[in-house]
Amino acid sequence: MSALKCDECGVGRYRLINSPFLMKLGRQMLVMPDAPAYYCDVCGYRAFDEDFLASMHYLIRQAVDDSQRRKRPPASLGWAHIDLTGRRP
Ligand SMILES: [Zn+2]
């Protein structure tokens, strides 16, 4: 079923392979040893699966948001809690 024609040479066909995926995140390096990728059997052109890249970007954004949320002091939450429960009719 891998009848996708290569965009680079127009002759070869993409084959689904597992390829190491590297991404630099600030001072750290993210490594995925078996990332899904397409590999042309004629010219050797390699491209990562778009769904895989999209999910990677989503996960990274989630991780960044999560670490930023944890850095905030819990004082603001405490005040909101007091304000809400302190109100009585
Ligand atoms: Zn090719």
PDB file of the backbone (N, CA, C, O) and the ligand in Angstrom, with CONECT records:
HET     ZN  A 101       1
ATOM      1  N   MET A   1       0.819  -1.222   0.000  1.00  0.00           N
ATOM      2  CA  MET A   1       0.000   0.000   0.000  1.00  0.00           C
ATOM      3  C   MET A   1       0.849   1.268   0.000  1.00  0.00           C
ATOM      4  O   MET A   1       0.312   2.374  -0.063  1.00  0.00           O
ATOM      5  N   SER A   2       2.182   1.112   0.071  1.00  0.00           N
ATOM      6  CA  SER A   2       3.033   2.304   0.109  1.00  0.00           C
ATOM      7  C   SER A   2       3.346   2.771  -1.316  1.00  0.00           C
ATOM      8  O   SER A   2       4.486   2.679  -1.773  1.00  0.00           O
ATOM      9  N   ALA A   3       2.318   3.273  -2.011  1.00  0.00           N
ATOM     10  CA  ALA A   3       2.468   3.690  -3.406  1.00  0.00           C
ATOM     11  C   ALA A   3       2.660   5.200  -3.536  1.00  0.00           C
ATOM     12  O   ALA A   3       2.390   5.777  -4.590  1.00  0.00           O
ATOM     13  N   LEU A   4       3.129   5.837  -2.459  1.00  0.00           N
ATOM     14  CA  LEU A   4       3.360   7.279  -2.496  1.00  0.00           C
ATOM     15  C   LEU A   4       4.613   7.581  -3.307  1.00  0.00           C
ATOM     16  O   LEU A   4       5.694   7.069  -3.018  1.00  0.00           O
ATOM     17  N   LYS A   5       4.451   8.415  -4.320  1.00  0.00           N
ATOM     18  CA  LYS A   5       5.589   8.760  -5.163  1.00  0.00           C
ATOM     19  C   LYS A   5       6.457   9.814  -4.489  1.00  0.00           C
ATOM     20  O   LYS A   5       5.963  10.693  -3.783  1.00  0.00           O
ATOM     21  N   CYS A   6       7.758   9.703  -4.722  1.00  0.00           N
ATOM     22  CA  CYS A   6       8.715  10.629  -4.118  1.00  0.00           C
ATOM     23  C   CYS A   6       8.587  12.019  -4.740  1.00  0.00           C
ATOM     24  O   CYS A   6       8.505  12.160  -5.960  1.00  0.00           O
ATOM     25  N   ASP A   7       8.571  13.044  -3.882  1.00  0.00           N
ATOM     26  CA  ASP A   7       8.475  14.426  -4.366  1.00  0.00           C
ATOM     27  C   ASP A   7       9.798  14.916  -4.947  1.00  0.00           C
ATOM     28  O   ASP A   7       9.812  15.826  -5.777  1.00  0.00           O
ATOM     29  N   GLU A   8      10.885  14.332  -4.527  1.00  0.00           N
ATOM     30  CA  GLU A   8      12.208  14.806  -4.932  1.00  0.00           C
ATOM     31  C   GLU A   8      12.594  14.324  -6.332  1.00  0.00           C
ATOM     32  O   GLU A   8      12.928  15.132  -7.198  1.00  0.00           O
ATOM     33  N   CYS A   9      12.549  13.024  -6.550  1.00  0.00           N
ATOM     34  CA  CYS A   9      12.993  12.479  -7.840  1.00  0.00           C
ATOM     35  C   CYS A   9      11.823  12.137  -8.760  1.00  0.00           C
ATOM     36  O   CYS A   9      11.997  12.067  -9.977  1.00  0.00           O
ATOM     37  N   GLY A  10      10.634  11.925  -8.195  1.00  0.00           N
ATOM     38  CA  GLY A  10       9.468  11.602  -9.004  1.00  0.00           C
ATOM     39  C   GLY A  10       9.480  10.185  -9.551  1.00  0.00           C
ATOM     40  O   GLY A  10       8.573   9.801 -10.289  1.00  0.00           O
ATOM     41  N   VAL A  11      10.486   9.409  -9.206  1.00  0.00           N
ATOM     42  CA  VAL A  11      10.620   8.044  -9.711  1.00  0.00           C
ATOM     43  C   VAL A  11      10.385   7.026  -8.592  1.00  0.00           C
ATOM     44  O   VAL A  11       9.604   6.084  -8.720  1.00  0.00           O
ATOM     45  N   GLY A  12      11.097   7.262  -7.496  1.00  0.00           N
ATOM     46  CA  GLY A  12      11.029   6.322  -6.382  1.00  0.00           C
ATOM     47  C   GLY A  12       9.722   6.392  -5.636  1.00  0.00           C
ATOM     48  O   GLY A  12       8.908   7.294  -5.833  1.00  0.00           O
ATOM     49  N   ARG A  13       9.548   5.417  -4.776  1.00  0.00           N
ATOM     50  CA  ARG A  13       8.353   5.374  -3.942  1.00  0.00           C
ATOM     51  C   ARG A  13       8.762   5.349  -2.469  1.00  0.00           C
ATOM     52  O   ARG A  13       9.773   4.764  -2.081  1.00  0.00           O
ATOM     53  N   TYR A  14       7.932   6.007  -1.677  1.00  0.00           N
ATOM     54  CA  TYR A  14       8.230   6.088  -0.246  1.00  0.00           C
ATOM     55  C   TYR A  14       7.973   4.763   0.439  1.00  0.00           C
ATOM     56  O   TYR A  14       6.981   4.081   0.184  1.00  0.00           O
ATOM     57  N   ARG A  15       8.882   4.432   1.298  1.00  0.00           N
ATOM     58  CA  ARG A  15       8.714   3.263   2.152  1.00  0.00           C
ATOM     59  C   ARG A  15       8.700   3.745   3.594  1.00  0.00           C
ATOM     60  O   ARG A  15       9.491   4.608   3.974  1.00  0.00           O
ATOM     61  N   LEU A  16       7.805   3.188   4.393  1.00  0.00           N
ATOM     62  CA  LEU A  16       7.715   3.592   5.797  1.00  0.00           C
ATOM     63  C   LEU A  16       8.822   2.902   6.583  1.00  0.00           C
ATOM     64  O   LEU A  16       8.916   1.675   6.612  1.00  0.00           O
ATOM     65  N   ILE A  17       9.652   3.714   7.216  1.00  0.00           N
ATOM     66  CA  ILE A  17      10.764   3.171   8.003  1.00  0.00           C
ATOM     67  C   ILE A  17      10.752   3.796   9.396  1.00  0.00           C
ATOM     68  O   ILE A  17       9.983   4.718   9.668  1.00  0.00           O
ATOM     69  N   ASN A  18      11.596   3.293  10.254  1.00  0.00           N
ATOM     70  CA  ASN A  18      11.820   3.908  11.564  1.00  0.00           C
ATOM     71  C   ASN A  18      13.174   4.603  11.536  1.00  0.00           C
ATOM     72  O   ASN A  18      14.206   3.993  11.258  1.00  0.00           O
ATOM     73  N   SER A  19      13.136   5.900  11.833  1.00  0.00           N
ATOM     74  CA  SER A  19      14.359   6.692  11.760  1.00  0.00           C
ATOM     75  C   SER A  19      14.529   7.498  13.044  1.00  0.00           C
ATOM     76  O   SER A  19      13.533   7.939  13.619  1.00  0.00           O
ATOM     77  N   PRO A  20      15.758   7.703  13.509  1.00  0.00           N
ATOM     78  CA  PRO A  20      15.943   8.521  14.707  1.00  0.00           C
ATOM     79  C   PRO A  20      15.563   9.974  14.463  1.00  0.00           C
ATOM     80  O   PRO A  20      15.977  10.577  13.472  1.00  0.00           O
ATOM     81  N   PHE A  21      14.781  10.524  15.364  1.00  0.00           N
ATOM     82  CA  PHE A  21      14.301  11.899  15.248  1.00  0.00           C
ATOM     83  C   PHE A  21      14.968  12.740  16.342  1.00  0.00           C
ATOM     84  O   PHE A  21      14.901  12.405  17.524  1.00  0.00           O
ATOM     85  N   LEU A  22      15.608  13.829  15.931  1.00  0.00           N
ATOM     86  CA  LEU A  22      16.315  14.704  16.873  1.00  0.00           C
ATOM     87  C   LEU A  22      15.719  16.100  16.819  1.00  0.00           C
ATOM     88  O   LEU A  22      15.470  16.641  15.741  1.00  0.00           O
ATOM     89  N   MET A  23      15.493  16.675  17.988  1.00  0.00           N
ATOM     90  CA  MET A  23      14.962  18.031  18.034  1.00  0.00           C
ATOM     91  C   MET A  23      15.604  18.782  19.198  1.00  0.00           C
ATOM     92  O   MET A  23      15.663  18.287  20.323  1.00  0.00           O
ATOM     93  N   LYS A  24      16.080  19.983  18.902  1.00  0.00           N
ATOM     94  CA  LYS A  24      16.735  20.772  19.944  1.00  0.00           C
ATOM     95  C   LYS A  24      15.690  21.621  20.662  1.00  0.00           C
ATOM     96  O   LYS A  24      14.920  22.350  20.037  1.00  0.00           O
ATOM     97  N   LEU A  25      15.683  21.508  21.996  1.00  0.00           N
ATOM     98  CA  LEU A  25      14.751  22.280  22.811  1.00  0.00           C
ATOM     99  C   LEU A  25      15.559  23.114  23.787  1.00  0.00           C
ATOM    100  O   LEU A  25      15.889  22.659  24.882  1.00  0.00           O
ATOM    101  N   GLY A  26      15.876  24.341  23.384  1.00  0.00           N
ATOM    102  CA  GLY A  26      16.707  25.187  24.225  1.00  0.00           C
ATOM    103  C   GLY A  26      18.068  24.562  24.419  1.00  0.00           C
ATOM    104  O   GLY A  26      18.823  24.390  23.462  1.00  0.00           O
ATOM    105  N   ARG A  27      18.386  24.216  25.672  1.00  0.00           N
ATOM    106  CA  ARG A  27      19.683  23.603  25.958  1.00  0.00           C
ATOM    107  C   ARG A  27      19.611  22.088  25.959  1.00  0.00           C
ATOM    108  O   ARG A  27      20.620  21.415  26.165  1.00  0.00           O
ATOM    109  N   GLN A  28      18.417  21.549  25.729  1.00  0.00           N
ATOM    110  CA  GLN A  28      18.262  20.097  25.761  1.00  0.00           C
ATOM    111  C   GLN A  28      17.968  19.542  24.376  1.00  0.00           C
ATOM    112  O   GLN A  28      17.507  20.257  23.486  1.00  0.00           O
ATOM    113  N   MET A  29      18.243  18.269  24.216  1.00  0.00           N
ATOM    114  CA  MET A  29      18.017  17.588  22.948  1.00  0.00           C
ATOM    115  C   MET A  29      17.012  16.469  23.144  1.00  0.00           C
ATOM    116  O   MET A  29      17.175  15.601  24.002  1.00  0.00           O
ATOM    117  N   LEU A  30      15.974  16.511  22.331  1.00  0.00           N
ATOM    118  CA  LEU A  30      14.966  15.456  22.373  1.00  0.00           C
ATOM    119  C   LEU A  30      15.320  14.410  21.324  1.00  0.00           C
ATOM    120  O   LEU A  30      15.560  14.748  20.165  1.00  0.00           O
ATOM    121  N   VAL A  31      15.352  13.153  21.719  1.00  0.00           N
ATOM    122  CA  VAL A  31      15.717  12.081  20.804  1.00  0.00           C
ATOM    123  C   VAL A  31      14.635  11.007  20.810  1.00  0.00           C
ATOM    124  O   VAL A  31      14.269  10.470  21.856  1.00  0.00           O
ATOM    125  N   MET A  32      14.134  10.709  19.615  1.00  0.00           N
ATOM    126  CA  MET A  32      13.188   9.599  19.438  1.00  0.00           C
ATOM    127  C   MET A  32      13.886   8.575  18.562  1.00  0.00           C
ATOM    128  O   MET A  32      14.074   8.820  17.370  1.00  0.00           O
ATOM    129  N   PRO A  33      14.278   7.427  19.119  1.00  0.00           N
ATOM    130  CA  PRO A  33      15.071   6.467  18.334  1.00  0.00           C
ATOM    131  C   PRO A  33      14.310   5.809  17.183  1.00  0.00           C
ATOM    132  O   PRO A  33      14.918   5.445  16.176  1.00  0.00           O
ATOM    133  N   ASP A  34      13.014   5.654  17.312  1.00  0.00           N
ATOM    134  CA  ASP A  34      12.240   4.954  16.283  1.00  0.00           C
ATOM    135  C   ASP A  34      11.039   5.778  15.822  1.00  0.00           C
ATOM    136  O   ASP A  34       9.888   5.389  16.023  1.00  0.00           O
ATOM    137  N   ALA A  35      11.322   6.908  15.208  1.00  0.00           N
ATOM    138  CA  ALA A  35      10.247   7.759  14.724  1.00  0.00           C
ATOM    139  C   ALA A  35       9.804   7.308  13.335  1.00  0.00           C
ATOM    140  O   ALA A  35      10.634   6.888  12.529  1.00  0.00           O
ATOM    141  N   PRO A  36       8.499   7.390  13.047  1.00  0.00           N
ATOM    142  CA  PRO A  36       8.039   6.978  11.721  1.00  0.00           C
ATOM    143  C   PRO A  36       8.450   7.983  10.643  1.00  0.00           C
ATOM    144  O   PRO A  36       8.219   9.185  10.779  1.00  0.00           O
ATOM    145  N   ALA A  37       9.057   7.478   9.581  1.00  0.00           N
ATOM    146  CA  ALA A  37       9.516   8.343   8.491  1.00  0.00           C
ATOM    147  C   ALA A  37       9.321   7.647   7.149  1.00  0.00           C
ATOM    148  O   ALA A  37       9.195   6.424   7.079  1.00  0.00           O
ATOM    149  N   TYR A  38       9.299   8.449   6.085  1.00  0.00           N
ATOM    150  CA  TYR A  38       9.198   7.898   4.725  1.00  0.00           C
ATOM    151  C   TYR A  38      10.572   7.987   4.073  1.00  0.00           C
ATOM    152  O   TYR A  38      11.265   8.998   4.186  1.00  0.00           O
ATOM    153  N   TYR A  39      10.940   6.945   3.409  1.00  0.00           N
ATOM    154  CA  TYR A  39      12.254   6.856   2.807  1.00  0.00           C
ATOM    155  C   TYR A  39      12.110   6.449   1.339  1.00  0.00           C
ATOM    156  O   TYR A  39      11.516   5.416   1.031  1.00  0.00           O
ATOM    157  N   CYS A  40      12.658   7.270   0.436  1.00  0.00           N
ATOM    158  CA  CYS A  40      12.587   6.973  -0.994  1.00  0.00           C
ATOM    159  C   CYS A  40      13.604   5.884  -1.347  1.00  0.00           C
ATOM    160  O   CYS A  40      14.776   5.976  -0.981  1.00  0.00           O
ATOM    161  N   ASP A  41      13.147   4.858  -2.059  1.00  0.00           N
ATOM    162  CA  ASP A  41      14.039   3.738  -2.378  1.00  0.00           C
ATOM    163  C   ASP A  41      14.942   4.025  -3.580  1.00  0.00           C
ATOM    164  O   ASP A  41      15.780   3.192  -3.927  1.00  0.00           O
ATOM    165  N   VAL A  42      14.786   5.188  -4.220  1.00  0.00           N
ATOM    166  CA  VAL A  42      15.628   5.520  -5.368  1.00  0.00           C
ATOM    167  C   VAL A  42      16.662   6.601  -5.008  1.00  0.00           C
ATOM    168  O   VAL A  42      17.865   6.383  -5.147  1.00  0.00           O
ATOM    169  N   CYS A  43      16.183   7.771  -4.543  1.00  0.00           N
ATOM    170  CA  CYS A  43      17.119   8.878  -4.281  1.00  0.00           C
ATOM    171  C   CYS A  43      17.516   8.974  -2.810  1.00  0.00           C
ATOM    172  O   CYS A  43      18.448   9.702  -2.467  1.00  0.00           O
ATOM    173  N   GLY A  44      16.823   8.254  -1.949  1.00  0.00           N
ATOM    174  CA  GLY A  44      17.187   8.268  -0.538  1.00  0.00           C
ATOM    175  C   GLY A  44      16.618   9.437   0.244  1.00  0.00           C
ATOM    176  O   GLY A  44      17.023   9.679   1.380  1.00  0.00           O
ATOM    177  N   TYR A  45      15.687  10.161  -0.350  1.00  0.00           N
ATOM    178  CA  TYR A  45      15.051  11.281   0.340  1.00  0.00           C
ATOM    179  C   TYR A  45      14.255  10.769   1.536  1.00  0.00           C
ATOM    180  O   TYR A  45      13.558   9.757   1.457  1.00  0.00           O
ATOM    181  N   ARG A  46      14.378  11.496   2.646  1.00  0.00           N
ATOM    182  CA  ARG A  46      13.734  11.062   3.878  1.00  0.00           C
ATOM    183  C   ARG A  46      12.852  12.181   4.427  1.00  0.00           C
ATOM    184  O   ARG A  46      13.275  13.335   4.492  1.00  0.00           O
ATOM    185  N   ALA A  47      11.647  11.843   4.816  1.00  0.00           N
ATOM    186  CA  ALA A  47      10.736  12.828   5.402  1.00  0.00           C
ATOM    187  C   ALA A  47       9.987  12.177   6.546  1.00  0.00           C
ATOM    188  O   ALA A  47       9.588  11.015   6.465  1.00  0.00           O
ATOM    189  N   PHE A  48       9.803  12.937   7.610  1.00  0.00           N
ATOM    190  CA  PHE A  48       9.083  12.386   8.752  1.00  0.00           C
ATOM    191  C   PHE A  48       7.582  12.464   8.519  1.00  0.00           C
ATOM    192  O   PHE A  48       7.082  13.353   7.830  1.00  0.00           O
ATOM    193  N   ASP A  49       6.890  11.522   9.104  1.00  0.00           N
ATOM    194  CA  ASP A  49       5.443  11.453   9.001  1.00  0.00           C
ATOM    195  C   ASP A  49       4.816  12.721   9.587  1.00  0.00           C
ATOM    196  O   ASP A  49       5.165  13.139  10.691  1.00  0.00           O
ATOM    197  N   GLU A  50       3.895  13.325   8.845  1.00  0.00           N
ATOM    198  CA  GLU A  50       3.321  14.610   9.264  1.00  0.00           C
ATOM    199  C   GLU A  50       2.489  14.486  10.539  1.00  0.00           C
ATOM    200  O   GLU A  50       2.509  15.379  11.386  1.00  0.00           O
ATOM    201  N   ASP A  51       1.774  13.400  10.672  1.00  0.00           N
ATOM    202  CA  ASP A  51       0.989  13.174  11.890  1.00  0.00           C
ATOM    203  C   ASP A  51       1.901  13.054  13.103  1.00  0.00           C
ATOM    204  O   ASP A  51       1.592  13.543  14.190  1.00  0.00           O
ATOM    205  N   PHE A  52       3.030  12.390  12.887  1.00  0.00           N
ATOM    206  CA  PHE A  52       3.997  12.238  13.968  1.00  0.00           C
ATOM    207  C   PHE A  52       4.552  13.606  14.380  1.00  0.00           C
ATOM    208  O   PHE A  52       4.645  13.909  15.569  1.00  0.00           O
ATOM    209  N   LEU A  53       4.921  14.433  13.387  1.00  0.00           N
ATOM    210  CA  LEU A  53       5.469  15.764  13.681  1.00  0.00           C
ATOM    211  C   LEU A  53       4.444  16.632  14.405  1.00  0.00           C
ATOM    212  O   LEU A  53       4.785  17.360  15.336  1.00  0.00           O
ATOM    213  N   ALA A  54       3.191  16.550  13.973  1.00  0.00           N
ATOM    214  CA  ALA A  54       2.138  17.339  14.602  1.00  0.00           C
ATOM    215  C   ALA A  54       1.951  16.941  16.055  1.00  0.00           C
ATOM    216  O   ALA A  54       1.794  17.798  16.925  1.00  0.00           O
ATOM    217  N   SER A  55       1.968  15.632  16.321  1.00  0.00           N
ATOM    218  CA  SER A  55       1.791  15.167  17.702  1.00  0.00           C
ATOM    219  C   SER A  55       3.003  15.528  18.554  1.00  0.00           C
ATOM    220  O   SER A  55       2.859  15.802  19.745  1.00  0.00           O
ATOM    221  N   MET A  56       4.195  15.531  17.959  1.00  0.00           N
ATOM    222  CA  MET A  56       5.399  15.924  18.696  1.00  0.00           C
ATOM    223  C   MET A  56       5.316  17.390  19.106  1.00  0.00           C
ATOM    224  O   MET A  56       5.627  17.742  20.244  1.00  0.00           O
ATOM    225  N   HIS A  57       4.891  18.247  18.164  1.00  0.00           N
ATOM    226  CA  HIS A  57       4.770  19.677  18.466  1.00  0.00           C
ATOM    227  C   HIS A  57       3.718  19.922  19.544  1.00  0.00           C
ATOM    228  O   HIS A  57       3.880  20.798  20.393  1.00  0.00           O
ATOM    229  N   TYR A  58       2.644  19.143  19.503  1.00  0.00           N
ATOM    230  CA  TYR A  58       1.588  19.266  20.500  1.00  0.00           C
ATOM    231  C   TYR A  58       2.121  18.899  21.887  1.00  0.00           C
ATOM    232  O   TYR A  58       1.881  19.605  22.866  1.00  0.00           O
ATOM    233  N   LEU A  59       2.853  17.776  21.951  1.00  0.00           N
ATOM    234  CA  LEU A  59       3.396  17.317  23.232  1.00  0.00           C
ATOM    235  C   LEU A  59       4.389  18.320  23.808  1.00  0.00           C
ATOM    236  O   LEU A  59       4.404  18.569  25.013  1.00  0.00           O
ATOM    237  N   ILE A  60       5.224  18.899  22.930  1.00  0.00           N
ATOM    238  CA  ILE A  60       6.225  19.861  23.386  1.00  0.00           C
ATOM    239  C   ILE A  60       5.545  21.111  23.944  1.00  0.00           C
ATOM    240  O   ILE A  60       5.963  21.653  24.967  1.00  0.00           O
ATOM    241  N   ARG A  61       4.478  21.566  23.251  1.00  0.00           N
ATOM    242  CA  ARG A  61       3.756  22.743  23.723  1.00  0.00           C
ATOM    243  C   ARG A  61       3.120  22.472  25.081  1.00  0.00           C
ATOM    244  O   ARG A  61       3.130  23.326  25.967  1.00  0.00           O
ATOM    245  N   GLN A  62       2.562  21.262  25.234  1.00  0.00           N
ATOM    246  CA  GLN A  62       1.964  20.876  26.510  1.00  0.00           C
ATOM    247  C   GLN A  62       3.007  20.883  27.628  1.00  0.00           C
ATOM    248  O   GLN A  62       2.741  21.354  28.734  1.00  0.00           O
ATOM    249  N   ALA A  63       4.196  20.354  27.327  1.00  0.00           N
ATOM    250  CA  ALA A  63       5.268  20.276  28.320  1.00  0.00           C
ATOM    251  C   ALA A  63       5.747  21.665  28.710  1.00  0.00           C
ATOM    252  O   ALA A  63       6.020  21.920  29.883  1.00  0.00           O
ATOM    253  N   VAL A  64       5.852  22.570  27.733  1.00  0.00           N
ATOM    254  CA  VAL A  64       6.297  23.941  28.010  1.00  0.00           C
ATOM    255  C   VAL A  64       5.259  24.661  28.869  1.00  0.00           C
ATOM    256  O   VAL A  64       5.609  25.326  29.844  1.00  0.00           O
ATOM    257  N   ASP A  65       3.973  24.528  28.504  1.00  0.00           N
ATOM    258  CA  ASP A  65       2.894  25.145  29.279  1.00  0.00           C
ATOM    259  C   ASP A  65       2.898  24.627  30.712  1.00  0.00           C
ATOM    260  O   ASP A  65       2.736  25.392  31.663  1.00  0.00           O
ATOM    261  N   ASP A  66       3.086  23.320  30.853  1.00  0.00           N
ATOM    262  CA  ASP A  66       3.061  22.674  32.153  1.00  0.00           C
ATOM    263  C   ASP A  66       4.192  23.182  33.041  1.00  0.00           C
ATOM    264  O   ASP A  66       3.974  23.454  34.222  1.00  0.00           O
ATOM    265  N   SER A  67       5.405  23.314  32.484  1.00  0.00           N
ATOM    266  CA  SER A  67       6.554  23.759  33.275  1.00  0.00           C
ATOM    267  C   SER A  67       6.403  25.230  33.654  1.00  0.00           C
ATOM    268  O   SER A  67       6.853  25.645  34.722  1.00  0.00           O
ATOM    269  N   GLN A  68       5.768  26.024  32.779  1.00  0.00           N
ATOM    270  CA  GLN A  68       5.559  27.436  33.099  1.00  0.00           C
ATOM    271  C   GLN A  68       4.524  27.583  34.205  1.00  0.00           C
ATOM    272  O   GLN A  68       4.643  28.455  35.066  1.00  0.00           O
ATOM    273  N   ARG A  69       3.509  26.728  34.176  1.00  0.00           N
ATOM    274  CA  ARG A  69       2.465  26.779  35.193  1.00  0.00           C
ATOM    275  C   ARG A  69       3.036  26.434  36.573  1.00  0.00           C
ATOM    276  O   ARG A  69       2.651  27.012  37.589  1.00  0.00           O
ATOM    277  N   ARG A  70       3.975  25.462  36.574  1.00  0.00           N
ATOM    278  CA  ARG A  70       4.536  25.015  37.850  1.00  0.00           C
ATOM    279  C   ARG A  70       5.465  26.053  38.460  1.00  0.00           C
ATOM    280  O   ARG A  70       5.667  26.065  39.675  1.00  0.00           O
ATOM    281  N   LYS A  71       6.045  26.942  37.614  1.00  0.00           N
ATOM    282  CA  LYS A  71       6.983  27.952  38.110  1.00  0.00           C
ATOM    283  C   LYS A  71       6.268  29.068  38.876  1.00  0.00           C
ATOM    284  O   LYS A  71       6.873  29.734  39.716  1.00  0.00           O
ATOM    285  N   ARG A  72       4.988  29.270  38.585  1.00  0.00           N
ATOM    286  CA  ARG A  72       4.230  30.343  39.229  1.00  0.00           C
ATOM    287  C   ARG A  72       4.059  30.062  40.719  1.00  0.00           C
ATOM    288  O   ARG A  72       3.843  28.914  41.107  1.00  0.00           O
ATOM    289  N   PRO A  73       4.152  31.087  41.554  1.00  0.00           N
ATOM    290  CA  PRO A  73       3.959  30.872  42.991  1.00  0.00           C
ATOM    291  C   PRO A  73       2.502  30.522  43.284  1.00  0.00           C
ATOM    292  O   PRO A  73       1.592  31.064  42.656  1.00  0.00           O
ATOM    293  N   PRO A  74       2.282  29.618  44.236  1.00  0.00           N
ATOM    294  CA  PRO A  74       0.905  29.196  44.533  1.00  0.00           C
ATOM    295  C   PRO A  74       0.105  30.247  45.299  1.00  0.00           C
ATOM    296  O   PRO A  74      -1.055  30.012  45.635  1.00  0.00           O
ATOM    297  N   ALA A  75       0.711  31.406  45.581  1.00  0.00           N
ATOM    298  CA  ALA A  75       0.046  32.452  46.364  1.00  0.00           C
ATOM    299  C   ALA A  75      -1.229  32.939  45.674  1.00  0.00           C
ATOM    300  O   ALA A  75      -2.244  33.166  46.333  1.00  0.00           O
ATOM    301  N   SER A  76      -1.180  33.101  44.347  1.00  0.00           N
ATOM    302  CA  SER A  76      -2.346  33.612  43.621  1.00  0.00           C
ATOM    303  C   SER A  76      -3.530  32.655  43.761  1.00  0.00           C
ATOM    304  O   SER A  76      -4.676  33.091  43.870  1.00  0.00           O
ATOM    305  N   LEU A  77      -3.254  31.371  43.759  1.00  0.00           N
ATOM    306  CA  LEU A  77      -4.311  30.375  43.919  1.00  0.00           C
ATOM    307  C   LEU A  77      -4.910  30.457  45.324  1.00  0.00           C
ATOM    308  O   LEU A  77      -6.124  30.357  45.504  1.00  0.00           O
ATOM    309  N   GLY A  78      -4.041  30.638  46.306  1.00  0.00           N
ATOM    310  CA  GLY A  78      -4.499  30.734  47.685  1.00  0.00           C
ATOM    311  C   GLY A  78      -5.424  31.919  47.904  1.00  0.00           C
ATOM    312  O   GLY A  78      -6.431  31.814  48.603  1.00  0.00           O
ATOM    313  N   TRP A  79      -5.073  33.049  47.299  1.00  0.00           N
ATOM    314  CA  TRP A  79      -5.917  34.239  47.438  1.00  0.00           C
ATOM    315  C   TRP A  79      -7.288  34.033  46.812  1.00  0.00           C
ATOM    316  O   TRP A  79      -8.317  34.422  47.366  1.00  0.00           O
ATOM    317  N   ALA A  80      -7.268  33.394  45.613  1.00  0.00           N
ATOM    318  CA  ALA A  80      -8.532  33.149  44.917  1.00  0.00           C
ATOM    319  C   ALA A  80      -9.427  32.240  45.758  1.00  0.00           C
ATOM    320  O   ALA A  80     -10.644  32.415  45.812  1.00  0.00           O
ATOM    321  N   HIS A  81      -8.798  31.276  46.408  1.00  0.00           N
ATOM    322  CA  HIS A  81      -9.543  30.331  47.225  1.00  0.00           C
ATOM    323  C   HIS A  81     -10.194  31.035  48.427  1.00  0.00           C
ATOM    324  O   HIS A  81     -11.362  30.807  48.740  1.00  0.00           O
ATOM    325  N   ILE A  82      -9.414  31.886  49.085  1.00  0.00           N
ATOM    326  CA  ILE A  82      -9.918  32.623  50.251  1.00  0.00           C
ATOM    327  C   ILE A  82     -11.056  33.561  49.842  1.00  0.00           C
ATOM    328  O   ILE A  82     -12.075  33.678  50.522  1.00  0.00           O
ATOM    329  N   ASP A  83     -10.832  34.232  48.685  1.00  0.00           N
ATOM    330  CA  ASP A  83     -11.825  35.201  48.199  1.00  0.00           C
ATOM    331  C   ASP A  83     -13.165  34.517  47.923  1.00  0.00           C
ATOM    332  O   ASP A  83     -14.222  35.057  48.248  1.00  0.00           O
ATOM    333  N   LEU A  84     -13.114  33.335  47.326  1.00  0.00           N
ATOM    334  CA  LEU A  84     -14.344  32.646  46.938  1.00  0.00           C
ATOM    335  C   LEU A  84     -15.103  32.097  48.159  1.00  0.00           C
ATOM    336  O   LEU A  84     -16.323  32.224  48.267  1.00  0.00           O
ATOM    337  N   THR A  85     -14.334  31.481  49.075  1.00  0.00           N
ATOM    338  CA  THR A  85     -15.010  30.848  50.207  1.00  0.00           C
ATOM    339  C   THR A  85     -15.397  31.867  51.292  1.00  0.00           C
ATOM    340  O   THR A  85     -16.273  31.622  52.122  1.00  0.00           O
ATOM    341  N   GLY A  86     -14.701  33.034  51.249  1.00  0.00           N
ATOM    342  CA  GLY A  86     -14.970  34.041  52.272  1.00  0.00           C
ATOM    343  C   GLY A  86     -16.286  34.783  52.055  1.00  0.00           C
ATOM    344  O   GLY A  86     -16.831  35.379  52.984  1.00  0.00           O
ATOM    345  N   ARG A  87     -16.793  34.743  50.821  1.00  0.00           N
ATOM    346  CA  ARG A  87     -18.025  35.496  50.506  1.00  0.00           C
ATOM    347  C   ARG A  87     -19.254  34.761  51.039  1.00  0.00           C
ATOM    348  O   ARG A  87     -19.507  33.606  50.696  1.00  0.00           O
ATOM    349  N   ARG A  88     -19.996  35.452  51.873  1.00  0.00           N
ATOM    350  CA  ARG A  88     -21.228  34.837  52.377  1.00  0.00           C
ATOM    351  C   ARG A  88     -22.372  35.838  52.300  1.00  0.00           C
ATOM    352  O   ARG A  88     -22.174  37.031  52.532  1.00  0.00           O
ATOM    353  N   PRO A  89     -23.531  35.371  51.983  1.00  0.00           N
ATOM    354  CA  PRO A  89     -24.655  36.306  51.840  1.00  0.00           C
ATOM    355  C   PRO A  89     -25.122  36.913  53.177  1.00  0.00           C
ATOM    356  O   PRO A  89     -26.057  37.713  53.199  1.00  0.00           O
TER     357      PRO A  89
HETATM  358 ZN    ZN A 101      13.180   9.930  -4.567  1.00  0.00          ZN2+
END
